[in-house]
Amino acid sequence: MIANFGYGVLVITFLVTLYSVFAAIYGERKQIPAMVESARRAMLLTWPLLTLTAGVLIYLLVNNHYEVQFVYEVTSRSMPTYLKVTAWWGGQAGSLLFWSWLMSAFASLVTIRKWDRDREFLPWVIVVACVTMAFFIGMNVFFENPFAQLYQTFDGVAAHTLKPANSILFTPEDGRGLNPLLRHPGMVIHPPMLYLGFVSFVIPYAFAIAALITGRTDDRWIRLTRRWTLWAWLFLSFGLVLGGRWAYDVLGWGGYWGWDPVEIAAFMPWLTGTAFLHSVMIQEKRGMLKHWNMLLVILTYDLVIFGTFLTRSGVLSSVHAFAQSAIGPLFFAFIGLTLISSVALIIYRWDSLKSETQMTSMLSREALFLLNNLLFMSILIVCFWGVIFPLISELFTGQKVTVGPPFYERATSPLFATLMLLMGVAPLSAWGHSTVKTLGRAMWKPIAGAVIITSILFATYTQKVGALIGFFLIALVILVTIYEYWRGAYARQRGQDENIFTAFWNLTGRNRRRYGGYIIHISMMLMAIGILGIEVFQVETQGTLKQGESLSLANYEIRYREIAQWDDRPNGVNYRRAVLDVYQDDEYLGQLTPRIDYYYDSQQNMTIPGQRSTLKDDLYILLVDWEPATAAGATFKIFVNPLVNWLWLGSFLFLAGVIIAAWPEKEAERVAVKAKTRIQQQTSAAD
């Protein structure tokens, strides 16, 4: 009964969403404000309705209602409560509902703002948000019902939305449980972060479409969505980092990024979103690239839907693609329709999107930002081609040929290196016009510093050319950023009579967007150190050891002490844990305990590495296999990952930088109005 109630509320929500779309369009076309307001209120109603639907589903998950197919597929009695709740987004139907719930929350937040100055945007923002929401809710209503129940008929057990004739409800004794790879604390935060990033990008797209439809093609829509875009980018960025950490902890490949199709699917909207954040500054400062910015935000939106399509269609083989479904063609159709209609609007408004100024210098900041955008698009093309190539190969040859990491690494490495060089040059270039002479005068000190640092690394750490180029670029970006920050603080110190620390603080507060961006640049270089370390200097070995035997790698010695096996029946897990003694240069460092966890409900293993982490390197040990006690043998795979922890360290600084950049500032117009009012009041008082 409660499952039927949940489905009924879901159907009502779908109808309310459709009403909001048609009411907004009708009210705008007929100039009936009451209808637009009715559409707005209908959209606001979707969030409490979807919250009620989600509450019903969570109740079913937590209370072991295995007669519901979705509950049976993603939970089991041995799973702890928090994992039963997170199973909401751990399966196909639930994740679609989670997407819709977040979308309704964000759309509601947007529509409760004051619309006095931007009333003409409102109906079209409602339309775009509700069309997107209706698509995902429709997937749940018609194809992926999370409340479908299992019924026993003469033909066997099958899931149905409505009770078939001559059938009885079937309740299994236990569920299958989540895939072991999903039984990790990262399940609490990683998928929601990615979904938050995906869904948040719908809002800038909605305003962009509203601007195109209404003809308000100035930068007002950009200023209205600036913080939305930054927060969306933060969520998506942090989701990617958390996913990397999760993969590092449980997938057992000794790395954080495997160029998996679903990883790339989440990475592609990050590329276009990053390009958009840089490109909009050109439009705000110089009134340029209006066509390009519209195209970027449209592309980001459709790549978000495309990423969901790849994850949820089952068309590509991936460690992340746990769902198989026939809804892929519907996603593809929706992507095609939204992309074609959005581009058609750009063409319709082509003349009104013309640039207000012309680019006069190839070394100006806007020119370098444009080059930055082209590099991001080049990386996107490489990623997109790699992802769709298996589909194309299957279409023409009948065989699905997968593109591996070597392709991506060879194709993207020069592009990322050039991006890093631009990060070192662009902050010192000027808007409008810049020359080689002026840039050289500003850059010689950071370049000299980077050369000195690279020379020291050459003498003490590595002679690998690729690594030295990478370290030079990292040092250049960090030194340029610090130099630019110092110049601003020093000028403020002299002009405002402040001490240097106060000057730094006030400088950041007066221009949070700019200096928050500088902090992000430094954080990304710290992350680049970690990436460079593991990609260039990682070493590994594998061997089978008897008790008392050892393996050596780099300056580590790993000695096999013992192995133990035991059952945790209440949680449905069998543990196999090895104990290893670790030595470095003959100094005893302690013990590591890699293990293999076997889950009885899903009949699958999960590998948990033993790790010893420092800023210098990460000792990473996997228990690959083990033999019965009579043989007393165990196979281990050992990695030494230099500098990888700089990646996680940089991610925390990244979070701080984005928070600073996205922190609300008073709009210039509002400040001007208040200043004018204050002057008038002072004048009146004087009179």
Stockholm file with secondary structure:
# STOCKHOLM 1.0

chainA/1-687         MIANFGYGVLVITFLVTLYSVFAAIYGERKQIPAMVESARRAMLLTWPLLTLTAGVLIYLLVNNHYEVQFVYEVTSRSMPTYLKVTAWWGGQAGSLLFWSWLMSAFASLVTIRKWDRDREFLPWVIVVACVTMAFFIGMNVFFENPFAQLYQTFDGVAAHTLKPANSILFTPEDGRGLNPLLRHPGMVIHPPMLYLGFVSFVIPYAFAIAALITGRTDDRWIRLTRRWTLWAWLFLSFGLVLGGRWAYDVLGWGGYWGWDPVEIAAFMPWLTGTAFLHSVMIQEKRGMLKHWNMLLVILTYDLVIFGTFLTRSGVLSSVHAFAQSAIGPLFFAFIGLTLISSVALIIYRWDSLKSETQMTSMLSREALFLLNNLLFMSILIVCFWGVIFPLISELFTGQKVTVGPPFYERATSPLFATLMLLMGVAPLSAWGHSTVKTLGRAMWKPIAGAVIITSILFATYTQKVGALIGFFLIALVILVTIYEYWRGAYARQRGQDENIFTAFWNLTGRNRRRYGGYIIHISMMLMAIGILGIEVFQVETQGTLKQGESLSLANYEIRYREIAQWDDRPNGVNYRRAVLDVYQDDEYLGQLTPRIDYYYDSQQNMTIPGQRSTLKDDLYILLVDWEPATAAGATFKIFVNPLVNWLWLGSFLFLAGVIIAAWPEKEAERVAVKAKTRIQQQTSAAD
#=GR chainA/1-687 SS CHHHHHHHHHHHHHHHHHHHHHHHHHHHHTTCHHHHHHHHHHHHHHHHHHHHHHHHHHHHHHTTCTTBHHHHHHCCTTSCHHHHHHGGGTSHHHHHHHHHHHHHHHHHHHHTSCCSSCGGGHHHHHHHHHHHHHHHHHHHHHTCCTTCEEEEETTEEEEESSCCTTCEECCCSSCCCCCGGGCSTHHHHHHHHHHHHHHHTHHHHHHHHHHHHHTCCSSHHHHHHHHHHHHHHHHHHHHHHHHHHHHHHHTCSSSSCCCCHHHHHHHHHHHHHHHHHHHHHHHHHHSCCHHHHHHHHHHHHHHHHHHHHHHHHCCSCCSSCCCCCSCHHHHHHHHHHHHHHHHHHHHHTTGGGCCSSCCCCTTSHHHHHHHHHHHHHHHHHHHHHHHHHHHHHHHHHSSCCCCCHHHHHHHHHHHHHHHHHHHHHGGGSCSSCCCHHHHHHHHHHHHHHHHHHHHHHHHHTCCCHHHHHHHHHHHHHHHHHHHHHHHHHHHHHHHHTCCHHHHHHHHHHHTHHHHHHHHHHHHHHHHHHHHHHHHHHCEEEEEEEETTCEEEETTEEEEEEEEEEEEEGGGTEEEEEEEEEEEETTEEEEEECCEEEEETTTTEEEEECEEEECSSEEEEEEEEEECCTTTTEEEEEEEEEETTHHHHHHHHHHHHHHHHHHSCCCCHHHHHHHHHHHHHHHHHHHC
#=GC SS_cons         CHHHHHHHHHHHHHHHHHHHHHHHHHHHHTTCHHHHHHHHHHHHHHHHHHHHHHHHHHHHHHTTCTTBHHHHHHCCTTSCHHHHHHGGGTSHHHHHHHHHHHHHHHHHHHHTSCCSSCGGGHHHHHHHHHHHHHHHHHHHHHTCCTTCEEEEETTEEEEESSCCTTCEECCCSSCCCCCGGGCSTHHHHHHHHHHHHHHHTHHHHHHHHHHHHHTCCSSHHHHHHHHHHHHHHHHHHHHHHHHHHHHHHHTCSSSSCCCCHHHHHHHHHHHHHHHHHHHHHHHHHHSCCHHHHHHHHHHHHHHHHHHHHHHHHCCSCCSSCCCCCSCHHHHHHHHHHHHHHHHHHHHHTTGGGCCSSCCCCTTSHHHHHHHHHHHHHHHHHHHHHHHHHHHHHHHHHSSCCCCCHHHHHHHHHHHHHHHHHHHHHGGGSCSSCCCHHHHHHHHHHHHHHHHHHHHHHHHHTCCCHHHHHHHHHHHHHHHHHHHHHHHHHHHHHHHHTCCHHHHHHHHHHHTHHHHHHHHHHHHHHHHHHHHHHHHHHCEEEEEEEETTCEEEETTEEEEEEEEEEEEEGGGTEEEEEEEEEEEETTEEEEEECCEEEEETTTTEEEEECEEEECSSEEEEEEEEEECCTTTTEEEEEEEEEETTHHHHHHHHHHHHHHHHHHSCCCCHHHHHHHHHHHHHHHHHHHC
//
